[in-house]
């Protein structure tokens, strides 16, 4: 006898479950219930309607109920809200949101994929105003676009600087709006460490978007936003994007166990604490592949894989639940930024001993057109060398580099494995020694104590206390801009100028991207200098790290002139 499978919610989790069940069981009765008007839409592409990249809001709808029925024989009921689960009877109560009519539906298997709700703090005065919006579905983004166009809105405040916040801000700027992003943390994009986030900070303000960090919204008025600091920002529209909370009210009502992170607790097959009730997507608690601790992850890719696994288990098919590592990528104006695994903040929080390799090669052979710097940080365990995470930012293909690291993490690889990894190469696509291979080599040198390094975050402190810093670049590079107080001893001349380098105090060496300085450090070590350090990121990394804070605070720069390119 065929199953009757009911699904609460559509999009990545619900719709993927329905499609997989149909592929397994041609004769199953499958019914999806979606509270809103669209059961399948591209929620990740919602912000791109604001700029016109996606011209029509209806284009965001991927599949209509009619198509679901004709192609898959799936009954997709929009505008139907599941308001109660009777786990003991294996039934649900469904309300038609247009008519108010309620019906009871029996299930053999039930999938709960309600998603997550945007956070709207009640403590913010004016949070319920008509010009305050969130971005969750097609009606939301359509409402925002029409409001902005109809009222000729110019000034918009975006609250929150995560994926949604930055994508909304960029698309609003492309649409000609004056945008201010307000973020309570000290950086945008939590998956990145503070040093790498500085690249994004610079890119944001370079593209005429105002960025306010370490300040929170206190009140929203019809024409302005007031921050906790007292700062007032003109705004005729406000987009709230400070995060989401899992939608678990229905699950709680049904007596489903809720995990420590606030998501629905599931087992390895995404089965909840009640028989025949599964849950996937933004509402569930999953586990982290590296830490093995409970976590939540609101990304479409994992939700789709979870949906397939749950559907398989409904039919007795086994599944190996690996957990998640949070691989992600975003476009921030002219930069692409990707990350996977653990960052430094998370390693510190979890008490994991780690070290890092920071390299800035070009993303393709330098002779090729559009060869640009690729900022890459590899995080690895100390002393095992196991790969823990990575971050990459640049104008080129950062995603493929991070995807390589994601695959290595999921296969329990270490630095030696990454060093030997054979990758495709052509001058137009990369370098013979790809950035990921290069980072592994640097990591092995650090892990094996081949040399010592100082992170870019500590260079200002060295400058302020008058440390002996060598600039290993050529004289003309030094003249164009250098660290204040640094001594110019080019790599091409240092062997003839050894008497200028002190042996009784620490010596810190940098070049443009740490390649020449690394070679100088190694040579000096072999010549008896035992207190010599390489400055991670070197001059290029330092400039991008310091620039935003210099501009925002008006503090004195520690460089005579900034440089942001390898050319």
Buried (B, 14 or more C-beta within 10 A) or exposed (E): EEBBBBBBBBBBBBBBBBBBBBEBBEEBBBBBBBBBBBBBBBBBBBBBBBBEEBEEBEBBBBBBBEBBEEEBEBBBBBBBBBBBBBBEEBBBBBBEBEEEEEEEBEBBBBBBBBBBBBBBEEEBEBBEBEBBBBBBBBEBBBBBBEBBEEEEBBBBBBBBBBBBBBBBBBBBBBBEBBBBBBBBBEBBBBBBBBBBBBBBBBBBBBBEBBBBBEBBBBBBBEEBBBBEEEEEBEBBBBBBBBBBBBBBEBBEEBEBEBBEBEBBBBEBBBBBBBEBBBBBBBBBBBBBBBBEEBBBBBBBEBBBBBBBBBBBBBEEEEBEBEBBBBBBBBEBBEBBBBBBBBBBBBBEEBEBEBBBBBBBBBBBBEEBEEBBBBBBBBBBBBEEBBBBBBBBBBBBBBBBBBBBBBEBBBEEBBBEBBBEBEBEBEEEBBBEBBBBBBBBBBBBBBBEEEBBBBBBBBBBEBBEEEBBBBBBBBEEBBEEBBBEEBBBBBBEEBEEEBEEBEEEEBBBBBBBBBBBBBBBBBBBBEEEBEBBBBBBBBBBBBBBBBBBBBBEEEEEBBBEEBBEEBE
